[in-house]
Amino acid sequence: MSLIPASMSAALADRAKMLGTLETLVIGAAGGLLFLWLNLPGGLISGAMATVGIAALAGRPVTMPPILTQTVLVLLGITLGSLVSRQLIQHMSAYPLTIGLLALATFCSTFGSGIYLQRVHGWDQTSALLAGSPGALSQITILAAEKGADVAAIAVVQTMRVIILTAALPLVVVATGIAPTAPLVVASLIASPLELAALTAAAVAAALLLRLTQFPASWMFGAMLASAVLHGTGWIEGGLPPWMRNVALVGIGAVIGTRFARISKKTLLSHINAGLGSFAVAIAISAVFVTIVMLTTNVRLADVVVAFAPGAMDTMLALALTLHIDPIFVGAHHLSRFVFVSITTPGIVHLFGRPQEDVDD
């Protein structure tokens, strides 16, 4: 029997969580500022992700509570919505074709990565297919648990894909010279306190409404939709102060880095080769479809690369912001893939997968 009263135990636990959150924010901010000082592309996101991830692997109690994560997503959504303009929606005529190709790329990537994990690493069919499915990690994890798949292994492969893309994609886009030379125009004016209050209220209201309808990534997309309407109609001209945008970028990097806190070192090391190999297969397949899009449309290469990158939707949108890439195009495609994966993956697993216990029989 514990000698510590329940109320005191709860207070100590809350204090530990607060200290862990504070430590995470400090580490993330330091990493983001370091990468920014080094002039690395996507520095705030990549730096925060790298340092928080390293701290997590070192055993530090890094954590980002839901309220902070939701705040970060709302701030990013508001900023992305302020970018909406006539110029950004000129590519809409290409959406049906490119979204169709993205759906086919997702299907091929899922099976390509799945076959690789089965043949090279001896995974069972269900775990391999779920690990190979790009995006929709929450749905994939739930489905994996229901089907008796290897949840820990799937989490490692999925997390590694997001981490590698977040760290490497900005460097690749800039190093290859495909990054847009003209930055997207973020609202140059800072909204007045009254406008900021109205913008925040509309963003939160839209996010909650989408959340009630089970809309994916509702916090970011709801805020983005509200901000786009208010800025597009001219009701609000100013945007968030630059420091708030930077805080949001550091925050999303810290959120990604904390994923390593949920994975033990032993589990990570035992599946690191599978994660790297699966990532390579997914990127190779995506590259084929990016090439097809470039040969058949007039969409900018940088936009297509980020839109077809098999990474998390919120992360890719945040990178689009830092790399001056069309957030409307990227958002439409990642949302489409999320919906495609959520709808088709259960059917694919039912038709082609077998859980581990069936393989062992």
Secondary structure, 3 states (H helix, E strand, C coil): CCCCCHHHHHHHHHHHHHHHHHHHHHHHHHHHHHHHHCCCCCHHHHHHHHHHHHHHHCCCCCCCCHHHHHHHHHHHHHHHHCCCCCHHHHHHHHHHHHHHHHHHHHHHHHHHHHHHHHHHHCCCHHHHHHHHCCCCHHHHHHHHHHHCCCHHHHHHHHHHHHHHHHHHHHHHHHHCCCCCCCCCCCCCCECCHHHHHHHHHHHHHHHHHHHHCCCCCHHHHHHHHHHHHHHHCCCCCCECCHHHHHHHHHHHHHHHHHHHHHCCHHHHHHHHHHHHHHHHHHHHHHHHHHHHHHHHCCCCHHHHHHHHCCCCHHHHHHHHHHCCCCHHHHHHHHHHHHHHHHHHHHHHHHHHCCCHHHHHC
